[in-house]
Structures are given as C-alpha cells and as structure tokens.
Amino acid sequence: MASKSNHLMRTTLSVTLVIFVSKAIGFIREMIMAYYFGRDCITDAYNSAYSLFYLPVLLFSSCVTSTLVPLYIRRENELGPEGAHRFASNTLNLFATFSLLISLFMMLFAGPLVHIVYPGFSEEAHDLTVTLSRIMFPALVFFVAAIVLSTVLNAQEHYLAAQLTGLPLSFALITAAVLFSGTVGIRAQAWGVLAAGILQIVILLPALRHDFRYYPTFNLHDKHFRRLMTLAVPSVLSMAVNELNHMIDRMLASTLNAGDISSMTYAFKLIMFMTGVLVVPLTTISFSKMSKQAANKNVSALIPQVRRSIALLAFVILPVVCIAGVCSEQVIRLAYGRGRFDEESVRLTGQVFLFYVIGVPFYSMRDLMNRVYHSMENTKTPMIIACISMALNIVLNLILRGVMGVNGLAFATSVAALIGCILLARGITQRIGRVFNRKFVLELAKIAFSSALALVASLCMSRLLPVWRGTLPVIGWLILVALPGAVVYILSCLALNVKQCGRILSILKRS
C-alpha cells in the first residue's frame, strides 16, 4: 500500500514539475496580455471570441480524455498494441474530420453565434468578436488532433510529452503580443491561436515516433468507436461543466459593466493555473491507473486508489486555496497590475478571484470523482449530476447577480460545484463500496483542520502588513503572508500524523 502511494506521489511530482513550467509560462503570457491590452471592451471581444472557439475544443477534449483511455487499454488487452493503435488512428481521423466540419460551420455562422452567446455586446464589440472568431476557428482541427494524440500517450503512461502541448499556445501568444500588437492590435492574438494549433502537433511528433503507429483507417461503423461515442455523449457535460458554467457566467456578465467579462476571464485563468498545476497531474495519472484496475475488474484495488488520490488532492489543494483567498488582491496585483491594468481593475478582479477560489477544492474533487466513474465506463451518472449542477448554477446566477454583481456569478459557480461534488461522492460509495469510511474521513478532517490553521496564520500576518505595490514589494508581501501559513500547515500535519505529509518527506529524503 505504502509503495503504491509513494509511486503515485513520485510520478505526480514529476508531471507536476513539467506542468508547472508550462503553466508558469502561460501565466507570463496572461501578464503580457494584460500589459499590452488591459481590461476593456477590446479584451472583452478577444476573450469572448476565444471562449467561443475554445468551447468545441473543450467538448472534444471532454469526449476524448474521458473515454479513450479506458477503451484504448481494453483494446490493448484484447488485441495487442497493433489493435489499440488502429483504434486510436481511426478515432484521430474521424474526430479530425468532425472538427473540420464544425470549424467551417462556425466560421460561416459566426455572426449569429456571437449575437446569441453575447447578446449584451455593442455593435463594435460584436463585429470585432466575429472577426477574431473566424481567424481562430481553423485551429480547431489541430487542437483536436493534439488532444487525441496526447490522450494516447497518457493511456501508455507516457505523461510528460502530452503535458508539453500547453507551451506552443503561450509561445505563440507572447510572440504575437510583443511583435505584432502595435501593427494589428488584438488580431495578433487570434493569429497566435492558429499558429499554436499547428505547433502542438509538431511538439508531439518525437514521442509519437516511439509510442504510436499511425494507420490511415476511416471507419465510422467500427464497434469500438461506436462504443466510444456512446460513452462520450454524456461524458461531455460532466467533464466540461467548469467551462460551461464559466461560459454561462460570461453570458450573464455581458449585461453588466464593461470590463466585467475580462475580470472574470483573468480571475478564472488564474484558477485554471492553480488546478492545472495542482490537480491535472494527479487526475491524469490516477485515471490511467483506475482504468487499468477497472478493465481487470479489480474493484478491491480501485477503492484504495480512489482514497489515495482524494487524500493527496486534499493535502495539496486545501492549504493553497486558504492562503490564496487571504492574498487574493495581491495575487491579482502581481499577476496583472501593470500597464493598462489599473488599481480599479486589480480591486474588482481580486474580488472575483476570491469568490472563484472558494470553489477550487470542489472543482478539483468533482473532476477527480468524474474520472472514477469514467474509468468504469459509466458516463451517464456524472452527466446527470453535471446537469443538476449547471441548473443550480443558472438559478444562483440569476439570484446573486442582482445582489452581488459579477462576484455573485463567481460565487454561484463555487456553490454549484460543492453540490455536484457531494452528489458524485454519494454515487461512488453506492457503486464501488464505502470509500469514505471513518478512518478516511478522519484523515481528511486532519488536513482540513491544518488548512484552517494555515488560513488563520496567513490572515493574521496580512492584517499586520500594509498593502505594498510594485512587483518586488508585492512578491515580498506574498512571501511574508504565505510562509507562516505554510509552516503552520506542515507542523500541524506532522503533529496530527497526516500520512500524505510523511510520504512526501520520505520521497524528498530519497531524492
């Protein structure tokens, strides 16, 4: 048991390092964008166009990543590597064709689509969003192909190459902003998205030469692909619920103040940075392992795997969320507070970030528990729960928008995630056994208590310090506030004998 937990941690830490570098560069990308373009109706148009482009990317990603891994593993067990590669090649070819057709459709009907999704836009903002969308849409084919190929590598437990696909987007958008924003303005970013799609394929080719053999198969009636599509339709909602809720938030925010969509987008991208670094490595690795156990009908091994994953996720994410909540405004000031992103933008975006960050533990646990269902090829239950969660989010949005403005939209998303998380946990217990027994709940309670102490320590320190401005002073402020919280958290975990803390320390000693 301990060796499996340590192996999970070692692999997770390695992938986390790669993702951290990728996300850190992505974070720099957002800082550069905020510097060059600020927070106004022009950035609202770009963020809205990218959201419209990214929605089908997200849907394809949810479809592929939640279904291809367990089915690929099953094909490999039944037919060997060649059969698995043929299945993956057929999936790649069909999805590339589907994405091409969707791209052409969205380019043709970009005007009506923008009008439906963002009804509160002015004519100028509408026209600019349409233009930017049409530049981005052809990149859909390349993004989807990269998703399929990355998922194949994950199924083979070759995680590192697949996680490098985030680098081309950052590289292309940074280059576009620095070199071309002065001549073509925000359109440079749209062309950067198109270039990034092509570069994603290029960066995967070296790993694929060793781990994947391509076959020019195109069989829509293949029974394995039909099984994938049967599972994929409901999985799309369950895996895309975060982005779909955020898109609903942006739709409603389009009727509020100018710049509110940009505040939500900047704040949400930081949330995605947090979850990308802290959550994605664990869920990616755990999903492959859980899929292998489920394919072998090894439910007895699935329960401890689920417990290890949930405990490690809670151990990492809870203290970070507590400290980030205390430092919300300074985090935004460090990330974006320069150039055209003024102090009022920092204040408003910091508030939105706070209400989003409250829900990070629930977004994270929900994604992990969705993977548990998908590893067992059950995609209907998460879909039903996702529909309940989205319906609740819409109701709360309509209620809280009038009371709290844009902050209410972010808070509604967090509350809806909590309810979805509870429903998923209850369903998992009913299907695979009592995951949340007394001993495991006690372990989670220790982590939660230690995180609460970290919150108090950081909050007290933040009250003692004045608000500092400027990049280096803000970094110093964040260190001085976060460090006491981190120290208190580690000491509390050691005193309470939290298992995850001891395992991480043992791994660090060996390295």
SULWO-V630285 format. One record per residue. RES is the residue in one letter. SS is DSSP state (2 for helix, 1 for strand, 0 for the rest). PHI is phi in whole degrees, 0 to 359 (NA if undefined). NEAR is the number of other ideal C-beta (glycine too) atoms within 12 Angstrom. Layout:
BEGIN
RES_SS_PHI_NEAR ; RES_SS_PHI_NEAR
END
This chain:
BEGIN
M_0_NA_15 ; A_2_295_16 ; S_2_295_13 ; K_2_294_22 ; S_2_296_28 ; N_2_294_26 ; H_2_295_22 ; L_2_300_38 ; M_2_293_37 ; R_2_298_24 ; T_2_296_30 ; T_2_298_39 ; L_2_295_28 ; S_2_295_25 ; V_2_294_37 ; T_2_300_34 ; L_2_298_20 ; V_2_296_29 ; I_2_295_37 ; F_2_300_24 ; V_2_298_22 ; S_2_297_33 ; K_2_290_34 ; A_2_297_23 ; I_2_293_27 ; G_2_297_34 ; F_2_295_31 ; I_2_298_25 ; R_2_303_37 ; E_2_294_41 ; M_2_297_32 ; I_2_294_32 ; M_2_298_40 ; A_2_297_38 ; Y_2_293_26 ; Y_2_279_32 ; F_2_240_37 ; G_0_67_31 ; R_0_222_41 ; D_0_205_28 ; C_2_292_30 ; I_2_290_33 ; T_2_290_42 ; D_2_301_40 ; A_2_295_39 ; Y_2_296_45 ; N_2_298_46 ; S_2_290_45 ; A_2_295_42 ; Y_2_295_41 ; S_2_298_39 ; L_2_294_44 ; F_2_294_44 ; Y_2_284_39 ; L_2_302_32 ; P_2_295_37 ; V_2_301_39 ; L_2_296_32 ; L_2_294_33 ; F_2_297_41 ; S_2_299_34 ; S_2_297_39 ; C_2_296_39 ; V_2_283_46 ; T_2_294_49 ; S_2_273_47 ; T_2_237_49 ; L_2_293_48 ; V_2_299_46 ; P_2_297_43 ; L_2_288_44 ; Y_2_298_45 ; I_2_298_35 ; R_2_295_30 ; R_2_297_33 ; E_2_295_29 ; N_2_295_21 ; E_2_274_17 ; L_2_242_18 ; G_2_86_14 ; P_2_301_22 ; E_2_297_18 ; G_2_297_24 ; A_2_294_31 ; H_2_293_28 ; R_2_295_29 ; F_2_298_42 ; A_2_294_46 ; S_2_295_33 ; N_2_297_35 ; T_2_298_47 ; L_2_300_41 ; N_2_295_28 ; L_2_290_33 ; F_2_292_41 ; A_2_297_31 ; T_2_294_22 ; F_2_301_29 ; S_2_293_35 ; L_2_296_25 ; L_2_296_19 ; I_2_295_28 ; S_2_299_33 ; L_2_296_19 ; F_2_298_18 ; M_2_290_33 ; M_2_294_26 ; L_2_292_16 ; F_0_249_20 ; A_2_301_31 ; G_2_301_23 ; P_2_299_17 ; L_2_297_28 ; V_2_297_34 ; H_2_297_24 ; I_2_289_18 ; V_2_283_32 ; Y_0_234_37 ; P_0_293_19 ; G_0_274_26 ; F_0_288_32 ; S_0_289_19 ; E_2_298_16 ; E_2_295_16 ; A_2_295_32 ; H_2_299_30 ; D_2_295_22 ; L_2_294_33 ; T_2_298_43 ; V_2_298_33 ; T_2_299_29 ; L_2_297_39 ; S_2_299_43 ; R_2_294_32 ; I_2_290_34 ; M_2_282_44 ; F_2_305_39 ; P_2_299_27 ; A_2_291_40 ; L_2_303_42 ; V_2_300_33 ; F_2_289_37 ; F_2_299_44 ; V_2_293_43 ; A_2_300_39 ; A_2_296_44 ; I_2_297_42 ; V_2_298_46 ; L_2_294_44 ; S_2_295_40 ; T_2_293_44 ; V_2_299_43 ; L_2_297_37 ; N_2_296_43 ; A_2_298_42 ; Q_0_273_30 ; E_0_63_27 ; H_0_255_29 ; Y_2_276_37 ; L_2_293_29 ; A_2_298_32 ; A_2_296_40 ; Q_2_278_36 ; L_0_279_33 ; T_0_290_42 ; G_2_284_37 ; L_2_293_30 ; P_2_301_32 ; L_2_297_40 ; S_2_297_36 ; F_2_300_30 ; A_2_292_35 ; L_2_287_41 ; I_2_296_30 ; T_2_299_23 ; A_2_297_34 ; A_2_294_36 ; V_2_287_21 ; L_2_267_20 ; F_2_237_22 ; S_2_296_30 ; G_2_290_14 ; T_2_259_13 ; V_2_245_18 ; G_0_66_22 ; I_0_294_39 ; R_2_296_29 ; A_2_302_30 ; Q_2_292_43 ; A_2_295_39 ; W_2_294_31 ; G_2_296_37 ; V_2_298_43 ; L_2_297_33 ; A_2_297_31 ; A_2_297_39 ; G_2_301_37 ; I_2_293_26 ; L_2_294_28 ; Q_2_299_38 ; I_2_295_29 ; V_2_300_23 ; I_2_287_31 ; L_2_272_37 ; L_2_302_22 ; P_2_301_17 ; A_2_292_26 ; L_2_290_29 ; R_2_300_13 ; H_2_266_13 ; D_2_243_28 ; F_0_209_34 ; R_0_247_21 ; Y_0_275_24 ; Y_0_237_21 ; P_0_281_13 ; T_0_269_23 ; F_0_212_19 ; N_0_231_19 ; L_0_292_18 ; H_0_263_13 ; D_0_302_24 ; K_2_296_16 ; H_2_290_32 ; F_2_292_34 ; R_2_297_20 ; R_2_295_23 ; L_2_300_37 ; M_2_293_27 ; T_2_298_19 ; L_2_284_36 ; A_2_287_37 ; V_2_304_22 ; P_2_287_30 ; S_2_291_41 ; V_2_303_33 ; L_2_294_33 ; S_2_293_43 ; M_2_273_40 ; A_0_262_38 ; V_2_298_45 ; N_2_300_39 ; E_2_291_35 ; L_2_295_32 ; N_2_298_42 ; H_2_294_41 ; M_2_292_38 ; I_2_299_35 ; D_2_302_46 ; R_2_293_42 ; M_2_301_33 ; L_2_289_35 ; A_2_290_42 ; S_0_295_38 ; T_0_264_22 ; L_0_263_28 ; N_0_283_24 ; A_0_299_26 ; G_0_96_34 ; D_2_294_39 ; I_2_297_45 ; S_2_295_43 ; S_2_300_45 ; M_2_296_48 ; T_2_292_42 ; Y_2_298_45 ; A_2_295_51 ; F_2_293_42 ; K_2_294_38 ; L_2_293_39 ; I_2_297_50 ; M_2_294_33 ; F_2_297_36 ; M_2_300_37 ; T_2_291_40 ; G_2_297_35 ; V_2_280_34 ; L_2_265_36 ; V_0_249_42 ; V_2_303_39 ; P_2_302_40 ; L_2_292_43 ; T_2_294_45 ; T_2_296_40 ; I_2_291_41 ; S_2_297_47 ; F_2_297_43 ; S_2_298_40 ; K_2_291_38 ; M_2_294_44 ; S_2_295_41 ; K_2_294_28 ; Q_2_293_28 ; A_2_292_35 ; A_2_296_27 ; N_0_271_19 ; K_0_59_16 ; N_0_261_19 ; V_2_293_22 ; S_2_298_14 ; A_2_275_23 ; L_2_290_32 ; I_2_298_27 ; P_2_296_28 ; Q_2_296_37 ; V_2_295_43 ; R_2_297_37 ; R_2_300_37 ; S_2_293_45 ; I_2_295_42 ; A_2_296_40 ; L_2_294_44 ; L_2_297_42 ; A_2_297_42 ; F_2_299_39 ; V_2_276_38 ; I_2_276_40 ; L_2_297_41 ; P_2_294_41 ; V_2_297_36 ; V_2_295_42 ; C_2_299_37 ; I_2_290_39 ; A_2_296_43 ; G_2_297_38 ; V_2_295_36 ; C_0_261_40 ; S_2_306_39 ; E_2_292_35 ; Q_2_290_40 ; V_2_298_40 ; I_2_294_40 ; R_2_298_35 ; L_2_293_37 ; A_2_287_40 ; Y_2_232_45 ; G_0_285_34 ; R_0_202_26 ; G_0_62_20 ; R_0_279_24 ; F_0_270_34 ; D_0_276_22 ; E_2_296_19 ; E_2_295_21 ; S_2_296_36 ; V_2_299_34 ; R_2_298_25 ; L_2_292_36 ; T_2_291_46 ; G_2_298_37 ; Q_2_294_32 ; V_2_298_49 ; F_2_301_46 ; L_2_300_34 ; F_2_286_35 ; Y_2_285_48 ; V_2_293_42 ; I_0_302_31 ; G_0_270_44 ; V_2_304_47 ; P_2_301_38 ; F_2_281_39 ; Y_2_302_44 ; S_2_293_44 ; M_2_296_40 ; R_2_297_44 ; D_2_296_45 ; L_2_296_45 ; M_2_289_45 ; N_2_302_49 ; R_2_296_47 ; V_2_299_44 ; Y_2_299_42 ; H_2_293_43 ; S_2_296_46 ; M_0_266_35 ; E_0_59_32 ; N_0_247_32 ; T_0_249_36 ; K_2_287_25 ; T_2_299_31 ; P_2_300_43 ; M_2_295_34 ; I_2_298_24 ; I_2_293_36 ; A_2_296_40 ; C_2_296_25 ; I_2_298_27 ; S_2_296_40 ; M_2_292_32 ; A_2_298_23 ; L_2_296_29 ; N_2_298_40 ; I_2_296_25 ; V_2_298_20 ; L_2_295_33 ; N_2_303_38 ; L_2_295_21 ; I_2_284_19 ; L_2_279_27 ; R_2_300_31 ; G_2_288_17 ; V_2_269_15 ; M_2_243_23 ; G_0_66_27 ; V_2_295_42 ; N_2_296_35 ; G_2_296_31 ; L_2_295_45 ; A_2_292_49 ; F_2_294_34 ; A_2_300_42 ; T_2_297_49 ; S_2_293_43 ; V_2_295_30 ; A_2_298_41 ; A_2_295_43 ; L_2_299_27 ; I_2_297_28 ; G_2_298_41 ; C_2_297_35 ; I_2_297_23 ; L_2_295_32 ; L_2_295_42 ; A_2_298_34 ; R_2_297_18 ; G_2_293_29 ; I_2_298_39 ; T_2_300_22 ; Q_2_291_16 ; R_2_265_26 ; I_2_243_30 ; G_0_121_19 ; R_0_279_18 ; V_0_292_33 ; F_0_267_29 ; N_0_280_16 ; R_2_300_11 ; K_2_295_16 ; F_2_290_26 ; V_2_297_20 ; L_2_297_18 ; E_2_297_29 ; L_2_295_32 ; A_2_295_20 ; K_2_299_30 ; I_2_296_38 ; A_2_296_28 ; F_2_295_25 ; S_2_297_35 ; S_2_293_38 ; A_2_296_24 ; L_2_295_30 ; A_2_297_38 ; L_2_300_34 ; V_2_297_24 ; A_2_298_31 ; S_2_292_38 ; L_2_296_24 ; C_2_298_18 ; M_2_294_27 ; S_2_294_31 ; R_2_287_14 ; L_2_279_14 ; L_0_260_23 ; P_0_285_14 ; V_0_284_22 ; W_0_258_23 ; R_0_234_20 ; G_0_100_15 ; T_2_303_19 ; L_2_294_12 ; P_2_300_19 ; V_2_294_29 ; I_2_299_20 ; G_2_298_19 ; W_2_299_29 ; L_2_297_33 ; I_2_296_23 ; L_2_296_27 ; V_2_275_38 ; A_2_284_34 ; L_2_299_21 ; P_2_300_29 ; G_2_297_37 ; A_2_295_30 ; V_2_296_23 ; V_2_300_29 ; Y_2_297_38 ; I_2_297_28 ; L_2_297_19 ; S_2_295_29 ; C_2_297_34 ; L_2_294_19 ; A_2_295_16 ; L_0_271_25 ; N_0_60_16 ; V_0_289_33 ; K_2_299_30 ; Q_2_298_40 ; C_2_295_30 ; G_2_297_24 ; R_2_292_30 ; I_2_295_28 ; L_2_296_18 ; S_2_294_18 ; I_2_294_24 ; L_2_296_15 ; K_2_294_10 ; R_2_287_12 ; S_0_284_13
END
